[in-house]
């Protein structure tokens, strides 16, 4: 089995943590912002210093490639994203880029002969924290939405469009450079787990078999505003009271469907949001996720069976978005599992509850993800952390799975 360099891997994490760093730790590195562009420049510098050729496509995705020993073979690609959420951590996304770069550096410096070219990729605007939606560029590549509509998206809280920021970035390349199924044959995406399972079970590696399906609904309660001091309780049509009952009822109903179904109300809008006025409008989100799409269908049935009126308030719902469960490639899963086993790391096959670019890429290429533990199960926070050893283990699994993929594709 081959190994990457622990100190070199750790240096990469620390070096890139400077781009967008916050006082007290963590980063804010929004897509195509000055810190993100500085990180891109450093990535390019390091890749070119290794003898890799760096290109970009028309939406700013970066591809750093090192040739293989056989002419005409498609590339094996690995990577993730560099952008973060606001007040995010130093591992989400960027770990996938840097562990891939470390695997490539090991191949190059150790003289490991691979038949296929290898490419390290950086996706543009995965988080969607500056320009919505998340996974924008992989969505464009996979025609989930049109490039034109995404170029017109304005930044959250500002006026700059994605197209304007992209044009100003200096990273607009040729559309022919986009990820495709002619020039590429397999995709690896290493990532932190962003959850507690690996740590709680004392495991080193997650062999990610797929991404779970989900639905996201908005549920709306409409009542009547009235004065908080003069309207008797029995006369009120309080939308917040009604929404509170619906949320608790949903918790009970959905909790009875399956023990491993997860569901969340993370966003609530209350109007007029004045302390002396009975609320006349509440909209809340419902996000539900499960591997079995039959379970997701049961969630939808529960939503559709909600009463049309609660405490005198009209109830309605709107489907916001959803996705089917994605299954990753069996050959790549075997390579990742074989690498973990050969290296003596404990592991389990598991599914990702969060969305990743790999879920879209899997519709184009054989794909797989590799998880390492997140300390405390925390992510999208300044205290997000994976130990140097955990980062090293993931890079080692990637390297050895890459070597096996080079033989089988």
Number of C-alpha atoms within 10 A of each C-alpha: 10 16 18 24 15 17 11 15 22 18 14 18 19 12 11 24 21 17 22 23 19 16 7 8 16 25 28 23 30 25 27 26 17 14 21 22 20 17 23 20 12 15 22 19 13 15 21 15 11 16 14 22 15 18 19 21 17 18 28 24 22 28 25 24 23 22 19 18 11 11 10 11 17 19 24 23 25 30 29 27 27 32 32 29 19 18 18 24 26 30 28 28 24 26 28 31 27 28 32 30 25 25 27 28 22 19 21 17 9 12 9 12 13 20 20 25 21 27 25 28 27 26 24 25 27 29 26 20 19 27 26 17 16 18 22 24 24 25 20 17 19 17 11 13 15 13 17 10 11 20 17 14 18 18 17 13 8 9 10 15 18 23 19 14 18 19 16 11 15 12 21 18 16 13 13 10 16 20 21 14 14 10 15 20 20 25 26 26 26 31 28 29 27 25 18 15 16 24 17 12 11 11 15 22 28 28 27 24 22 24 25 23 23 27 21 20 19 18 22 21 29 24 24 15 18 18 13 15 10 7 13 10 10 7 9 21 24 25 29 23 18 23 25 13 14 18 17 10 13 18 14 11 13 20 15 10 14 11 8 11 18 14 19 13 15 9 11 15 13 16 16 14 13 10 9 11 17 24 26 21 24 24 20 19 21 20 19 22 26 24 21 14 17 11 20 24 13 14 25 17 11 14 20 12 9 16 11 13 14 20 17 17 23 17 22 17 17 12 14 13 11 15 16 17 21 19 19 23 18 13 16 25 22 16 22 31 24 17 23 25 14 13 16 10 15 15 20 17 15 18 22 24 20 14 17 21 20 27 26 20 23 19 13 18 20 21 27 29 30 25 28 28 28 24 21 17 18 19 21 18 18 21 18 21 23 23 13 15 15 20 27 23 22 29 29 26 32 30 25 23 21 28 21 19 21 20 10 10 15
